[in-house]
Amino acid sequence: MHGFDMNGWGFMMGFGWIILILVAVVLFYFVNNMQNKNQEPSARDILDKRYANGEIDDEEYQRMKENLKH
């Protein structure tokens, strides 16, 4: 009569499930992101960063990159 029939509650329950799923996705994202931050950078990551920062030139970068492959 006033819009509080079962369809209204069904909508609210559906909305509650959407909120619950969104909270689970956000928690999963944050947990996964924290695990990635705790990992040590690889030698290749460090080399790439040094090259990007201008600490080493092209020739040295290529030589060191080849050495890492072996």
C-alpha positions, 0 to 999 in steps of 0.5 A: 500500500505504501511501497513497503511490500516484499518488492521493496525489501527485495530491492534493499536485500539486493542492494545489500548484496551489492555493497557486500560484494564491493566491500569484498573486492576492495578488501581483496585489492588492498590485501593484494596491494600490500603483498606486492609492496612487501616483495623485494625488487628484482635485479632487472627492476633495479637496473631499469630504475637506474637507467630511468634515473640516468645513473647509467648510460645505454651501453652500460644498461645493455651490457648489464641486461645481457649479464642478467640473462646468463 
